[in-house]
């Protein structure tokens, strides 16, 4: 028997349908490990995935057409990154992806109803946690890195008086190309932006801080101690860029409000909300109510001599899809090895969360 005890556990890696979503949950190196462990891997073709399909084909993975996962055998695990295409069809499979349906996000009832009517299951990637309730796989680092990088792009656009300050975002082949481009943009200006990162000790926050330090920007690192007062936080208005890496919860303070941004001495001109949960009643930045996109990355909050622009893209790691996929795949593949026991351990905890939420519909 191959290493482990996967037997004939089948994982079908579907193509992402979200525009500009170039990530994949399992890269070829880790796909090879899963194959050797006895898993069957099926990979959908994709016209936007950062990794060529030929790399999977060379390993012996089964290759199928994009979007054919609904026809997969019923016992197959369907693995993706972002949400499924909009549809009313029943969901019969065991799905693994970021569902965004357990916190009353728009459309949650419809999505869970599809699972209910089809008898399928959602193992939400956000709910894969270890015995200490810590997530075993996250894109956080590269989300923070990309969130800070895009904020710097907006700041440079503001200095150049571009309208909008950032027209579109496109993914980069690798992180070095991105850093070289940002350094060149910043070198045009004698004054450099200062940055404050809230959640600096977490995965996303550490990515944002690393981006700032690689560009030699002054960065203030805030975490629980700095926000324990509950606000208000007038100090935030004295930074050029604010990067939020704290998830919206009922206990989360309000970091920036409409009252704050109307202060006369405001220097803050760019907010990057990496956590990006504008429709939550717990939104810590309640000055906006919709996400932005790669094609329209910026919301203008205030105009004038000191403008205020905001970025809130819910798939920021796609700015660096190769590094983000490699990092995430390394983490996730360690959990996938135990997928042959989907009711135990990491997978059992995710299943319990799904079952609990299904009781709400």
N, C-alpha and C positions, 0 to 999 in steps of 0.2 A: 504494500500500500504506500502511496506517496506520503511525504512528510505531513503530519497532522492527520485529521480524520474528516476531511471535507466530503469524502465519498463523491456524489455527483451533484453537490450543491452548485446551482447555476446562477451566475450574476450577469445581467444584461446592462451594459453601460449605454444609456440612451444619449442621443444628441440633445444639446440645449437649444431651445427655440427662442429664448430671450435675445433680443437684438444686442450685439456687441458682447455677448457672453461666450468667451473663448476658453474658459476653464474646463477641466475634466477632473473627476474625483479620483481616478486611478491612472497613473502614468505607466508607460511600458515597463520600466524597471520593476515596479511593484506588481504589475500584471504578471510578469514572469514568475515572481515568488508565489502568487496565488495559483498559477497553473501547476507549478511543481508541487503545491500542497494538495492538488487533486480537484481544484475548482474548475468548472467549465465557464469560460468567459466569452461573451458575445459582445461585439462592439459595433455600434451604429456608425455609419459614415456621417460626416458633418462638414459643411462648407465653411465653418468658422472656427472650429477647434484649433487651438494653438499647436497641437501635436499631430503630425500626419498619420493617417490611418495605416499607412504602410508599416509603421513601426510596430503596430499591434499585429498586423497580418504576419509579419516575419516570425513572431513568437508562436504562432499557431492558434491565435484567437479566431473565433468565427466572426466573419464580417457580414453585416447586413445593411440594408438600405435605411436611411434616416427616417425616423418616425414610425418604425414598424413594431415597436415594443408592445402595442396592444395585442398583437398576434402571438406573443411569446407564450410558451407553455405556462399553465396556470401556477405551477410551483416555482416559477422563476422569481428571483429578486431583481427588481428594476431599479438601477442606481443612476441618480443624476445629481446635479448641484442645485439648480434653481427650480422654480415652480413648473408644474405640468402645463401644457397648452390648455387654453380655455375650452371646455367641452361639457356636455351633460351626460356623457357616457358613464356607465358603471365602471368602477375600478376593482378589478378582480385579483390583481397581483399584490405581492408584498413589495411596497415601494420604499426606497431610501433616498431622501432628499431634504432640503430645507423647505418645509411646508408652510411656515409662517401662518399657522392656523390655530395655535393654542393660546394666543393672547388677544383674542377677539379682533384680529385684523380683518379688514374688509374681505368678504367672500368666504370666511372660514366655515360657515354653516353649509354653504353649497359644496365645498370641497369634501368635508367630512360626510355629507349626505351621499356623495358618490361612492365613498368607501363603504358606507353602510349598506347601500343598495347592491353593491357588487360583491360584498364579502371580503374585500381586500384589507390591507393593513398598511399603516404608515409608520416606519421607523424613522422619526425625524432626526436629521443629523445634529440638530441643536440639542437633542435629548440623549445623545450617546455620552454617558458619564461613567466614571469609575466608582469604586466603593466609597470614595470621599466626595462624591457628587461634583467632581471636576470634569469638564468636557475633555474627551480623549482626542478630539480632532477639531481644529478651528482654523479659519482663514484669517484670524484676527490680526496677526502681525502685518500681513501684506495689505489688509484693509486700512490699517492705521498709516502705513507707509504711503499708500496711494492717496489717502485722504489728505495727508499733509502736503504731498507733492502737488495735487490739484489745487490746493489752497494757495501755494506759492505761485502757480501759473496764473491764478485769478489776480493775486496781488500785483504781479508784473503787468498784467493787462490793464489794471487800474492806473498804474503809473504811466502807461503809454496812452491813457485816455481812450482805450478801445471800448466800443459799445456793441455787444456785451464784452466784458473783460476776458471772457473765455468762450469762444464760439462753439467748439466741439472738442471732445476728448477722443483720443484713439489709443489703442493698446500699443505697447512697446515690445520689441523683440526680446529685450533683456534690460535689466535694471541699470547697467552701465550707460546705455544710450539715454535713458531717462535722466540720470544724474548729470551727464555731460550737457544735455539740453538745458536743464534748469540752471546749472552753474553759469552757462553762457548768458541766459536771460538776466540773471541777477547781477552779473558783472557790468551790465549797462548802467546800473544805478549806484550812486555813491552811498546812499542810505539803504540799509538792508532791513527787512521786516523782522520784528520780534514775534515769537510764537509762545502760546500757552497751551499745554496739553492737559486735559482733565482725564484721569484714568491712566496716568503715566506709568503706573506699576503693572498694568495688565498687558495682555498680548497686543491688543490694538495700540494702546498707548506707547508701548516700547517701540513699535514700528514707526509711529509718528515722531517720536523723539529721535530715533536713529536717522530719519530723513533730515530733520532739522540739523543735527550734528554733522552729518555728512556734507551739508551745504554751509557749515560754519555759521549757522544762525543762532542767535540768542534764544534759548528756550526755557520756559518756566515749567517745572514738572509738578503738577498737582495730582493729588489722589484723595483718599478718604480723610486724611488729617486736615487738608486744606479746605475741604468742603463740609466739614463736620458742623459748622455753625448754621448750615441750612440757608444761608444767604441773607440779604443780597450780596453780590460779589462785584463791587465797583472796580476792583483791581483788574478784572477781565477786560474792561473797556480801555485799559492803558496798553494793551498789546495790539499789534497789527493783525495777527491771525489767532483765532481760537479754534482748536481741534477737539471736538468732543468724542471721547471713546468710552463713555459710561452708558450702559443700557438703561432704557426707560423702565423704572419700577415705581411702585407707589411710595417708596421711601426716598426716591431721588429728588434732590433739590431742584429748583428752577434756576438755571445758570444765567440765562439772558432773557429778559422780558422786554415788552414794548416800552416800559418805563425806563429800563436801563439804557436802551439804545438812543433815547432822546436826551440823554445827559449832554450838557454843553461841551464837556471836556473829553468826549469820546475820541479815541484813536483807532478803535477796532474797526476794520474795514472788510475782513473776510472771516466767515464762519464755515468750517467743514464739519458737518455732523456725521461722523463715521458710523455711529450707532443707528442713525436713520430710522426713526420710528415716529414720523410726524402725526400719524393718525391715532396714536395712543393718547389716552387722557393723562398719561404720566409724562408726556413729552417734556424733557428738561429745557428745551429751547422753544417755547410756545409763541414764536413769532412767525411761524410758517406752518402749512398744513398739507404739503404735498412733496413727494420725492422729485428729484431731478434725474436726468438721464445723461448718457454719453453724448447724445445729439443735442441736448439742451441742458448743459450742466449747471447753470447758474440761475438762481432767483434773485432779483434785485429787491432788497428790502427797503433801502433808503438811497436816494440820489443826493447830489449836491457836492459841496467841497470835500466832505468826508463821506464817501458812499459806503454802503454796507451790502455786500453780496454773500449769498449762502449756497453751499453745495450740499446735497443730500442724496447721494447715489447709493442704491442698495446692493450693488455688486462691484464695488470699488476695486477689489483684487483683480478684476479683469483688465485693469490698466497694465498689469504685469502678469499675464496669464500663465506663462511658463514657470516662473519662480513660485507663484501662488499654488499652481497645480502640484508641482514637485513637493513643496512643503506639506501641503494638505494630504497628498497621497501617502507620504511617508508615515504620517500619523494615523490615517484611516485604515491603511492596510493591516496594521497591527490588530485592529478590531475586527476587520473582515475575516481574518483567519479563524475566528470563533463563530462565524455566521452559520455554521452547520448546527449550532445549538441556539436558535433564534428566540428561545423562551428563557434563556439563562443569562446571567451576568449583565454585561453592557447592553445587549440586545433585549434582554428581559425587562430591564428598567425602561428602555425606550417603548417597549410594547405596553407596559403598564401605564405610561403617560398617555399613549394613544387611547387605550381602553377607558381611562378616566375621562378623557375629553369626549369620547364617543357617547358617553352617558348624558352629555349636555344637549344633544340634538334630538 
